[in-house]
Amino acid sequence: MSNREVVVLSVGGVRFVTKASTLQQFPESRLARMLNDDDQEFKLVNGEFFVDRDGTLFSYIMDFLRTLQVSLPTDFSDYQRLQREAEFYGLYTLADLLSQERLLKPRLEILEVRFSLQEMQAFFRIFGSCSATVATLAEQIAVFMGQQSGQSWNSPFPSQKPLVPLPLERPSHHDMVFQCGTDYSAGDQFVARYVSIKPDNRKLINGTNVLGLLLDALLRDGFRLISTRTVSGEDKVECFSFERVKRPAGLALTLKNTPGSSGVAQAKRSQVQKGK
């Protein structure tokens, strides 16, 4: 390690304070060589290394050196400029990761809820552009079935009789179907279906209440309601369209320690989730 434990850099007028070991993550980079005064591009002025480069973009480079992950803001767009900066500093591993722009860009998710009321039953169908999101939502929704007498079919609470959990219908990886309410069975008996949506533990039978709980859950999960419409036809179906900008998984790099160096980049890459 250099005799400088703490290093101060002024990049385009933006000041950075870091450890020497952070700059030596990649021994062949210009930042590592700078500590040994092996690169004239970096001028030492009053104890600070001055670099005439973009200070804003350098903040992302420092984040990579500290975490070995590439995780950029949702609205970031200067991939080519940041890649050029990485090449300037001799961080070719970072430049290679940035070239995989498609893995770093945020994705727009679309989700649609279709809802219809038919007499004493409510029907739901949810379509999503991201199968993982639909699968996660399916884990939050539970449907239960039980029988009730005609006098208590419209009770907002389930009867004391045991309720049987029902599986959600999954026509494909991108949608799910379920229903709630009551259906005539025999005599004065009705088959009742209740819906529960985590983290709420209530079992609801009223379709409008279930719809409200579902929409609230989507809004809490970062979705934004962009439109509502009624599908024409014999059975009127209300459609609620949502969208969400999903943060990508950050690309992570592993380093293997070797004698005489602080780390050597390995070709193997993995993805780690850093937020939504």
N, C-alpha and C positions, 0 to 999 in steps of 0.2 A: 504494500500500500504506500501511496505517496505520504510525505511527511505532513501534508495538509489534511487534517481530519475533517474540517468543515470547508466547503468550497462555495464561493460566491460568484455567480455569473450575471452579467448584464447583457441580455439578448435583445437587441433592438430597443434598448431603454427599459426593458422589463427585468426586474431583479429577481434572481432565484438563489435560494440557499439550500444546499444539500450536502450529503456526505460524499467523501471521495470514493468510498466503496460502491455507492450507487452509480457513479459515472464510470466505474471500472467493471460493470456487469459484462460488458463486451470488450475484452482487452484490445482487440484490433480496431476499435472505433476511434474516431478523431477525438472524442471526448475523453477517452482513457489516455490517449497519447498526449493530450493537452496538459495533463498533470505532470508530465515529465518534460514539459517545454519542448516537445517534439513537433509542434505544429504552429507555424507562424501566423496562421489565420486568427488565432486567439491571442489577443493582446492583454497582458497583465497590467492593469492600471490601478494604482492605489489599492493593491491587494485583491482586485476583482478582475475576472476574465471578461473582456469585452468581445462580443460577437455581433457583427452587423448583419443579423438575420431577423426573421419574424419572431417576435417574442410570444405572441398569442399561440402560434402553432407549436412553439417549443414547450409550452405547458403540457401538451398532449404527449410529447416525447419524454418529458420528465415523469409523467404518470406511468408510461410504459416501463421506464427504467426502474421505477419503484415497485410496480406490481407484476411486471411481465405479462400484462394483459392489455389488449386493445379494446377499449370501451369508450365510444364517442357519443356526444350529445345527440338527441333525436333529430335536431335540425341541422346537424353537421353536413356540409356538402363539399368541402375542399380536400377531397381525397387525393387528387393528383398533386396539389401543392404540398400537402403533408408528406406524401411519398417522396417528393423531391427533397424536402427538408431532411427526412430520414437518410436519404442517400448522401446528402451533403455531410452529415455527421458520421457517415460510415456505418450506420445501423442498417445493414442490408437485410437482416432478418425482419426488422420492423417494416421495411419497405416491401418485403415479400408478403407479409401479412396484409398490408394495406392494399396490395394489388388484388386481394380477394374482396373487392368492394361489395359484391353481392351478399357476402356473409355479414357485413358490418352495417348495411343500411337497415333502417327500421322498416317494418312491414305494416301495411294497412290491413286490418282485419274487418270483415263485414259479417254481421250477424242479423238474422231476421227472425222475429217471433210472429207466428200466425196463430190467431185466437178466434174461436167461434163458439157461440152459445146456441144450443139446440135443446129447447124445453128445460129439463132439469140437469143437463150435462154441459160441461165446457170441455173443448178440445184444444190441445196445444200441439204445435209443431215448430221446432226450432232448427233453423239452417245456419251453418257457420262456415266461413271460408277456411278456417283453421281447424283441422280435425282434433288437435290436442286441446284446444279451447272447448270444443263440444264435449270431449271426453271428460274434462275437468268439471264442466257444468253438470254432466250426467251423474257424476259422483255426489253432487250437492243435492240433487232432486230425488226424493223417494216417494213412491205411491203405495198406499195401503188400501185393502179392500175389506169390507165387513158387511153384515146384514143388519137392517133396522126395520122396525115396524113403520107402517104408513104414518102414524102420528108423530114420529120423531125424525122423518127423513130430512127436514130442513134445519135440523139442529146444527149450530156452528161447531159443535164439539163431537168427537166420536163417542159411540156408545161404550158401555163397559165391557162389551163382548170383545174377545181378542181380535185384533186386526191382522190380516195376512199381507205381508209385503209382496208387491208385484214388480216384476222387472220392467224397466223402460223399454219401449220398442225402439230399436236402432236400425232403421232401414238402410243406413249407410254410415260410414265414419263421419260424415258431415252433417247428420241431422238426427233428431230424436222425436218421439211422439209419446204423449201421455194425455190422460184425461182425469177429470174429477167430477163430482156430482153424484146423482142417483139414477138408477134404472130400475124399472118395475121387474120384479122377479116372479112371485106367485103369491096368491092370497093378498094379504096386506103387507107383504115383505118387499123390501127394496134392497138392491145391491148398492152400497155406498162406496165411493172411492175418495180417499183423502190424499192430499199432496202436502209434503213437507219440503222446505228449501232451507238448507243449512246456511248460516248458523242458527236461524230461527227454528225452534223445536216444535212449533205448533203444527197440528195436522188440520189443514183447511179443506173444506168441502165446497165452498162457494168459489165459482170460477173467477169472478171479478176480484176477490181478495187474493187468490193465487196469482192472478196476472199482476196485480200491484206489487206483490212481494217479489215476483220474478223480475219485473222491471227495476225495482229498487236494487236488487242484487247485481244486475248488470251495470247499473250506474255506479255502484260502489266499486265494481271491478275495473273501472276505467273506461267503460264504453260510453259513447255519446249518442243520444237519440237524434237521428238526422231527418226522419220522415215517418209519417203515419198515413195509411191509406186503407180504403175498404175495397176488397176484391169483389167485383160484381158477380152475380150468380144466384142460384136458388138459396144456397147457404152463404150468408154474408160472413166473410172472413176479414177480421181486422189484422192488418200487417204493421208491425213496428220494426223499423230498420235502424240498426245501430252500426257505429264504426269505432275503431280504436286503433291508435298507433302503437304498435308493440315494439318495445326496444329489442334489438337483436341480442343474441348471446355473444358475450365478448370472447374474442379469440385469445386463448392463453398459450403461453410458451413455457416449456420446461427447460431448465438448465442443468447440466451435469458438471459437477465440480471436478476439476483436474488439478494435479500438482502444478503450482506456479502460476495459476490463473484463478480468477474469481468466478468463472463459469463459461461453459461452451454451449452454444445453442444446439438443441436437438431438433431433428426434422419432424419429430412427432408433435402434432398439435391436438389440443382438445378444446372443447367449448365449455364455458362456464356461464351460468345465468347470472346476470347482474341487474335485477330489477325488471319491470314490465314496460 
